[in-house]
Every structure is written in structure tokens, then in C-alpha cells.
Amino acid sequence: MLSFFKDYKVFAIVFVIISIVIISLIYNTLNVYQPLPIYQPTMVSTELVDSTIQYQKKYHKIADFSLTNQNGKIVTQNDYKDKIYVADFFFTTCQTICPIMTNHMVDIQKAIINDDDIMLLSHSVTPEIDTVAQLKRYAKIKGVNDSKWNLVTGDKKQIYQLARKSYLAVKDNGNGGPFDMVHTENFMLIDKKRQIRGFYDGTNPEDINRLLNDITILKEEK
């Protein structure tokens, strides 16, 4: 009888070890790191992509830019060099989706406030109204941290080109003429190589949580 239990004791130990190995393998398989996609114009709805780049399958990046922030400082792509950032398009007099988007951007700012790798960039789509002084007032009301978040104004055509040809963010509605108006709820996640890594509904709290999670994933990239 004792011999019987001794034999099964060895079997039980071996069984437990094998089970632990199998469970570990399954766990690791299910938790394999999945990189975020690198969005190209061909991967995005044609409504959101300028016709000149709709068939581009690779090498898409955010174009160089030169705009003015809430402090009157010129902001360029160099201010975002080697940074991950979240971009959107808004205007300060908007009474519909923009206040919700801005509040969510404030939430993101709070989450990344101590992370030097992450910044925010909001482009005004009514630059003729959103002067530096207007952006400064808006920034103070919303609690914008100047070191983390630029609200920018400038040449309307440049901003509209960035929206359509760089960020792939808005439906076609002109090229920045005096009567043109773009309005989008999209937030875009941009990596350190100026590539688009995610699109999010800036009015949706669940999408904001997904964005913050994707930032964590993006930071793990080598």
C-alpha cells in the first residue's frame, strides 16, 4: 500500500510541474505584446483622405508645420521631436462637441502630466477667430499646462492641409478658404517618428481609456 502511494506521489509531482509549465505557456501566448498599427492613407476611409494620397500604402508621416500657440510662441514639428503626442482639431467658440473633447484632453493631460515623453497638440480650425489672446483665455479657463499642451492658430490653409493630408482626420469640406469649415471628433495618436498609431472618438470616454492604454503600449516600442 505504501509503495502504491509513493508511486503516485511521484506522478502527482510530475503532473503539477507539467501543469504549471502548460499554464505558463498559455498565459504568455495570450499576453504576447501586440504593436499598434501604423496607419497609412489606404487604411483609412476615403472620406477622410485627400484624393492626392488616397493610394499611398507606406511612408506616411505628419508634415512639417509652423503655427503659433497660446503664448504667442512659434510651434513647429521640432517641438514634438522624439515625443509621442495626441492631436485634435477644435475651435474655442464651438458649443457642441469641442467642450467635451477639450475636457477629455484635460483628462489625458492629467494622466500624462509627469511623463516627459508625451505631449498634446490642438489645432484651431477657425484661426481668424482664435487669436493668440483668445487661445490664452481659453487655455486658462480649461487648465492647459503650457509645457504639455499647445493650442495653435495660424494660416488656415496650412491647418486644413494638416487635417486632411497629414492627420487624415476630417471629411473633405474645402481647403481652408474663407467659408470652409472642418469639424471632427477625432483624436490622433502620433509616435516619435511622426506616424499615426491610432484614431479615437474624442467625445467617448471609453475611447479615451483605450487611447491611454495605447500610449502605454506605444511606450514599450523600442
Disulfide bonds with the S-S distance in Angstrom:
none
